[in-house]
Amino acid sequence: MQNNLTIKEIAKLANSSVSTVSRVINNSKNVSENTRKRIQTIIDQNNFQPSMIARSMVSKKLIPSR
């Protein structure tokens, strides 16, 4: 069963900002190790997978049809 947490919900659970969660998801180096571990634990526990549809809307790239 897929858990449909959003990046906002992860940020709230981690007591962090949406920007910081995004940095962790995208492997940015501008996050402290403690914060990264806290957020990554929540991501792992909830089997979070970024939505490809949401990502394509932000990047304005189309998802190839199958």
Contacts in CASP RR format, 6 or more apart in sequence:
PFRMAT RR
TARGET T0000
AUTHOR 0000-0000-0000
METHOD contacts of the structure
MODEL  1
MQNNLTIKEIAKLANSSVSTVSRVINNSKNVSENTRKRIQTIIDQNNFQP
SMIARSMVSKKLIPSR
2 47 0 8 1.000
2 49 0 8 1.000
3 46 0 8 1.000
3 47 0 8 1.000
3 48 0 8 1.000
5 46 0 8 1.000
5 48 0 8 1.000
7 18 0 8 1.000
7 21 0 8 1.000
7 22 0 8 1.000
7 25 0 8 1.000
7 50 0 8 1.000
8 18 0 8 1.000
10 21 0 8 1.000
10 39 0 8 1.000
10 42 0 8 1.000
10 43 0 8 1.000
10 46 0 8 1.000
10 48 0 8 1.000
11 17 0 8 1.000
11 18 0 8 1.000
11 20 0 8 1.000
11 21 0 8 1.000
13 42 0 8 1.000
14 20 0 8 1.000
14 21 0 8 1.000
14 35 0 8 1.000
14 38 0 8 1.000
14 39 0 8 1.000
14 42 0 8 1.000
16 35 0 8 1.000
16 38 0 8 1.000
16 39 0 8 1.000
20 31 0 8 1.000
20 35 0 8 1.000
20 39 0 8 1.000
21 39 0 8 1.000
22 28 0 8 1.000
23 30 0 8 1.000
23 31 0 8 1.000
24 31 0 8 1.000
24 35 0 8 1.000
24 36 0 8 1.000
24 39 0 8 1.000
24 40 0 8 1.000
24 43 0 8 1.000
25 43 0 8 1.000
25 50 0 8 1.000
31 39 0 8 1.000
42 48 0 8 1.000
52 63 0 8 1.000
53 63 0 8 1.000
56 62 0 8 1.000
56 63 0 8 1.000
END
